[in-house]
Amino acid sequence: MGGKARRRRLLTSPSRRRGWQRLARGMNDVVTRAPWSWPLLRAPMRLFFERAAATWDQRFASDPARMVPLAAALDLLPAAPARVLDVGTGTGAGAILAAERWPGAEVLGIDVSPRMIDAAASKDVPPGVRFAVADVARLDPGEGWDLVVMLNMPPFFAPVAAMVRGGGHVAHIASRGPVTPFYTSAEKLGQGYGRRGLETVAAGTAGPGTYYLARRP
Ligand SMILES: C[S@@+](CC[C@H](N)C(=O)[O-])C[C@H]1O[C@@H](n2cnc3c(N)ncnc32)[C@H](O)[C@@H]1O
C-alpha cells in the first residue's frame, strides 16, 4: 500500500476517527477556556487539516444535509449582507453557500491550512468569492463584516466578535449537532459573545445539526 493510501486509511479508520474526535473536543475546550494558548495549538491544528484536505470533500462536504443548519441560520437574517467572512472555510462550503445566496456580496473564506485553501480555490466558485490563508486570531478586522460564518469551528470569541460590525451577525453551525467534533453549546456561545457586546438572536436545530445566531446592536 502506498503512503497516500495508507494515510487515507488511517484518517478514515474508526479508531482514528474516534481519536480525532477526542482531540478536536479537547482543542475546542482549550480554545474556549484558554484562548491565550491558541498560538501553541495552531501548528498541530494546521498539520491535522493539511493532512485531511485531500479527502475532506469526499468524507464530509459531499453530504448536502450538513449545510441545512447554516441555511436555516441565514434565513433568519433581516437583510442581505454586503460582506461575508467564512472563518475556517476548509474547502469553501460556507463561503460558496453565502455567495450563491447573495450574488452581489463580497465573500472571503479564510483558513490556516494552505491545502484547504488550495482545494477551495480550485473549485468553480461564484464571482465575488475569494479565499486566503489566514488565522482569524491574527486577522485585521478592517471595516468589519456584516456576517461571520463559523461552520464547524471552535469559538474564537474575541477576534470573531471584533470582526462583526454594528448591525452585523455571527452564525455558528455544528453540522451534526452535539456529536460534531467542534461543538459548543448555545449557552456557552451566548455567554462568550454576550461578554463581547453581541446579543443572541436565535438558536435551534435544523436537519442533522444546530445553529446559533448573534448580532452586534
Ligand atoms: C472542522 S474544519 C471545518 C471546515 C469547513 N468550515 C466545513 O465545515 O467544511 C475546521 C477548519 O478550520 C480551520 N481553522 C482552525 N482554526 C482556525 C483559525 N484560527 N483561523 C482560520 N482557520 C482555522 C482548520 O484549518 C479547518 O480547515
The ligand as a MOL file (V3000), in Angstrom:
LIG
                    3D

  0  0  0     0  0            999 V3000
M  V30 BEGIN CTAB
M  V30 COUNTS 27 29 0 0 0
M  V30 BEGIN ATOM
M  V30 1 C -13.6660 21.1740 11.0410 0
M  V30 2 S -12.9640 22.1200 9.7420 0 CHG=1
M  V30 3 C -14.3910 22.9070 9.0430 0
M  V30 4 C -14.1910 23.2870 7.5940 0
M  V30 5 C -15.4520 23.8620 6.9300 0
M  V30 6 N -15.9560 25.0130 7.6030 0
M  V30 7 C -16.5050 22.8060 6.8100 0
M  V30 8 O -17.3860 22.7090 7.6670 0
M  V30 9 O -16.4150 22.0180 5.8610 0 CHG=-1
M  V30 10 C -12.2060 23.4580 10.6400 0
M  V30 11 C -11.3160 24.3350 9.7340 0
M  V30 12 O -10.9350 25.4880 10.4620 0
M  V30 13 C -9.5870 25.8100 10.1960 0
M  V30 14 N -9.1310 26.6550 11.3070 0
M  V30 15 C -8.9510 26.2810 12.5980 0
M  V30 16 N -8.5740 27.3220 13.3440 0
M  V30 17 C -8.5350 28.3930 12.5180 0
M  V30 18 C -8.2200 29.7760 12.7090 0
M  V30 19 N -7.8300 30.2520 13.8970 0
M  V30 20 N -8.3010 30.6180 11.6490 0
M  V30 21 C -8.6660 30.1470 10.4260 0
M  V30 22 N -8.9450 28.8370 10.1870 0
M  V30 23 C -8.8970 27.9690 11.2170 0
M  V30 24 C -8.9350 24.4510 10.0290 0
M  V30 25 O -7.7370 24.5190 9.2870 0
M  V30 26 C -10.0380 23.6560 9.2950 0
M  V30 27 O -9.9170 23.7330 7.9040 0
M  V30 END ATOM
M  V30 BEGIN BOND
M  V30 1 1 1 2
M  V30 2 1 2 3
M  V30 3 1 2 10
M  V30 4 1 3 4
M  V30 5 1 4 5
M  V30 6 1 5 6
M  V30 7 1 5 7
M  V30 8 2 7 8
M  V30 9 1 7 9
M  V30 10 1 10 11
M  V30 11 1 11 12
M  V30 12 1 11 26
M  V30 13 1 12 13
M  V30 14 1 13 14
M  V30 15 1 13 24
M  V30 16 1 14 15
M  V30 17 1 14 23
M  V30 18 2 15 16
M  V30 19 1 16 17
M  V30 20 1 17 18
M  V30 21 2 17 23
M  V30 22 1 18 19
M  V30 23 2 18 20
M  V30 24 1 20 21
M  V30 25 2 21 22
M  V30 26 1 22 23
M  V30 27 1 24 25
M  V30 28 1 24 26
M  V30 29 1 26 27
M  V30 END BOND
M  V30 END CTAB
M  END
